Amino acid sequence: MQDGSQRPKVVVVGAGFGGLSVLRGLADQPVDVTVVDRNNFHTFLPLLYQVATSGLNAADVAHPIRAIVQRHRNIDVRHGTVEGVDWDRHEVQVAGQAPLPFDHLVLAAGSTANDFGIPGVAEHGYPLYTLDDAARLRNRVLERFEAAALDQSLIDDGALTFAIVGGGPTGVETAGALAELFDKVLRDDFHTLPVQRARVVLIEMADSLLTPFGTRSRDHAIDALRRRGVEVRLSTRVSSVGVDHVVLDGGERLPAHTLVWAAGVQANPLARVLGVAQGPGGRIVVDRDLSVPDRPGLWAIGDLAHTPGAVEDGGAAPQLAPAAMQAGELVAANVLRMVAGEPTQPFRYRDKGTMATIGRRSAVAEIPGVPILVGSIAWAAWLVLHLVMLIGFRNRLSVLVNWAWNYLTWDRGPRLIFGPGADPPHH
């Protein structure tokens, strides 16, 4: 703990949207900050599906953490994996490294895929929550086309059937992008392969897609996907997954070599080892000011935190980037208030709207105070917002050039099989 002769030490676990928001709030303030992340880069998660569908390069959606904070001398970066916390000594335990002492510890480690215990999902599913996930899925998609080009009998076996489970923004965006990739790009790449036989099957357990959105947005999404050839299965559950098939409730067996799992998230496993109360999805329960009860100096934000009372109806804040960023701003301010001997303030989530894109000139956007946007105008708004939110001028320029090239030519550059899961074609 702080002994009065040193500046307060703040450790931030995770350099996602929430963690970076904390760092911005504490930059050049009278505290010493260390951010710990298992990667040495920040990932722009909303565009991972474009890496997975060969629309963007991996480097377009990642930015070095040290480059982000290099101008702020009170912020240090530790590349490592947090394993736990020694509460008696107030130290963060980092795998294979010296422990980090702290006066304030901010947990912003995010979430991981939740397979809900469905057999085979963990072994055979392709989640889409990290840059490695996106590269693995891109490799899998391209490798299955290469395998089918060598042996077209694999098509009947499901080699070119891509099942996507989850009708939220990630599932909808991935389904639309895959359909466009197959129809507009790979159809020309594979001259001897009947690419029209490739299938994208979107499976959702609810009776509509994009359930948090309004009726107009939900209807636009399903119509736009079906126009692109996506098979949408509503009110359908997955009961098990095999290496080459998906079994649906009722016993239907869907031949599919690739399952994209976008059906839900759970808190980072770190939450389970800290000895604190957990809420829905394993998220850490926090007080109104985002501090963790009975753990002085501990804070949790973003997908890792359960924040009852954060919205007007008394519910928790959604697991979205804007919520994590707003929570990070408040925690940084509350840490500085405590350092100054002032009372903390409660968290109140400000809904700035939600968006999802289905494909070229097709998106939905619901922004408070603005009529619901669908189609081209929503798509343009989605493009602008995501360009603005990207970190780094190089990233913004590269993404803009890629998008412009794709729009003018339908071509997608990074159709490369390399990195995680880059195996040669096999049956």
HUNOR-V135773 format. One record per residue. N is the residue number from 1. SS is DSSP state (H for helix, E for strand, L for the rest). Layout:
N/SS ; N/SS
This chain:
1/L ; 2/L ; 3/L ; 4/L ; 5/L ; 6/L ; 7/L ; 8/E ; 9/E ; 10/E ; 11/E ; 12/E ; 13/E ; 14/L ; 15/L ; 16/L ; 17/H ; 18/H ; 19/H ; 20/H ; 21/H ; 22/H ; 23/H ; 24/H ; 25/H ; 26/H ; 27/L ; 28/L ; 29/L ; 30/L ; 31/E ; 32/E ; 33/E ; 34/E ; 35/E ; 36/E ; 37/E ; 38/L ; 39/L ; 40/L ; 41/E ; 42/E ; 43/E ; 44/L ; 45/H ; 46/H ; 47/H ; 48/H ; 49/H ; 50/H ; 51/H ; 52/H ; 53/L ; 54/L ; 55/L ; 56/L ; 57/L ; 58/H ; 59/H ; 60/H ; 61/H ; 62/E ; 63/E ; 64/E ; 65/H ; 66/H ; 67/H ; 68/H ; 69/H ; 70/L ; 71/L ; 72/L ; 73/L ; 74/L ; 75/E ; 76/E ; 77/E ; 78/E ; 79/E ; 80/L ; 81/L ; 82/E ; 83/E ; 84/E ; 85/E ; 86/E ; 87/L ; 88/L ; 89/L ; 90/L ; 91/E ; 92/E ; 93/E ; 94/E ; 95/L ; 96/L ; 97/L ; 98/L ; 99/L ; 100/E ; 101/E ; 102/L ; 103/L ; 104/E ; 105/E ; 106/E ; 107/E ; 108/L ; 109/L ; 110/L ; 111/E ; 112/E ; 113/E ; 114/L ; 115/L ; 116/L ; 117/L ; 118/L ; 119/E ; 120/L ; 121/H ; 122/H ; 123/H ; 124/H ; 125/E ; 126/E ; 127/E ; 128/L ; 129/L ; 130/L ; 131/H ; 132/H ; 133/H ; 134/H ; 135/H ; 136/H ; 137/H ; 138/H ; 139/H ; 140/H ; 141/H ; 142/H ; 143/H ; 144/H ; 145/H ; 146/H ; 147/H ; 148/H ; 149/H ; 150/H ; 151/L ; 152/L ; 153/L ; 154/H ; 155/H ; 156/H ; 157/H ; 158/L ; 159/L ; 160/L ; 161/E ; 162/E ; 163/E ; 164/E ; 165/E ; 166/L ; 167/L ; 168/L ; 169/H ; 170/H ; 171/H ; 172/H ; 173/H ; 174/H ; 175/H ; 176/H ; 177/H ; 178/H ; 179/H ; 180/H ; 181/H ; 182/H ; 183/H ; 184/H ; 185/H ; 186/H ; 187/H ; 188/H ; 189/H ; 190/L ; 191/L ; 192/L ; 193/L ; 194/L ; 195/H ; 196/H ; 197/H ; 198/L ; 199/E ; 200/E ; 201/E ; 202/E ; 203/E ; 204/L ; 205/L ; 206/L ; 207/L ; 208/L ; 209/L ; 210/L ; 211/L ; 212/L ; 213/L ; 214/L ; 215/H ; 216/H ; 217/H ; 218/H ; 219/H ; 220/H ; 221/H ; 222/H ; 223/H ; 224/H ; 225/H ; 226/H ; 227/H ; 228/L ; 229/L ; 230/L ; 231/E ; 232/E ; 233/E ; 234/L ; 235/L ; 236/L ; 237/L ; 238/E ; 239/E ; 240/E ; 241/E ; 242/L ; 243/L ; 244/L ; 245/E ; 246/E ; 247/E ; 248/E ; 249/L ; 250/L ; 251/L ; 252/L ; 253/E ; 254/E ; 255/E ; 256/L ; 257/L ; 258/E ; 259/E ; 260/E ; 261/E ; 262/L ; 263/L ; 264/L ; 265/E ; 266/E ; 267/E ; 268/L ; 269/H ; 270/H ; 271/H ; 272/H ; 273/H ; 274/L ; 275/L ; 276/L ; 277/L ; 278/E ; 279/L ; 280/H ; 281/H ; 282/H ; 283/L ; 284/E ; 285/E ; 286/L ; 287/L ; 288/L ; 289/L ; 290/L ; 291/E ; 292/L ; 293/L ; 294/L ; 295/L ; 296/L ; 297/L ; 298/E ; 299/E ; 300/E ; 301/L ; 302/H ; 303/H ; 304/H ; 305/E ; 306/E ; 307/L ; 308/L ; 309/L ; 310/L ; 311/L ; 312/L ; 313/L ; 314/L ; 315/L ; 316/L ; 317/L ; 318/L ; 319/L ; 320/L ; 321/H ; 322/H ; 323/H ; 324/H ; 325/H ; 326/H ; 327/H ; 328/H ; 329/H ; 330/H ; 331/H ; 332/H ; 333/H ; 334/H ; 335/H ; 336/H ; 337/H ; 338/H ; 339/H ; 340/L ; 341/L ; 342/L ; 343/L ; 344/L ; 345/L ; 346/L ; 347/L ; 348/L ; 349/L ; 350/L ; 351/L ; 352/L ; 353/L ; 354/E ; 355/E ; 356/E ; 357/E ; 358/E ; 359/E ; 360/L ; 361/L ; 362/E ; 363/E ; 364/E ; 365/E ; 366/E ; 367/L ; 368/L ; 369/L ; 370/L ; 371/L ; 372/L ; 373/E ; 374/E ; 375/L ; 376/H ; 377/H ; 378/H ; 379/H ; 380/H ; 381/H ; 382/H ; 383/H ; 384/H ; 385/H ; 386/H ; 387/H ; 388/H ; 389/H ; 390/L ; 391/L ; 392/L ; 393/H ; 394/H ; 395/H ; 396/H ; 397/H ; 398/H ; 399/H ; 400/H ; 401/H ; 402/H ; 403/H ; 404/H ; 405/H ; 406/H ; 407/H ; 408/H ; 409/H ; 410/L ; 411/L ; 412/L ; 413/L ; 414/L ; 415/L ; 416/L ; 417/L ; 418/L ; 419/L ; 420/L ; 421/L ; 422/L ; 423/L ; 424/L ; 425/L ; 426/L ; 427/L
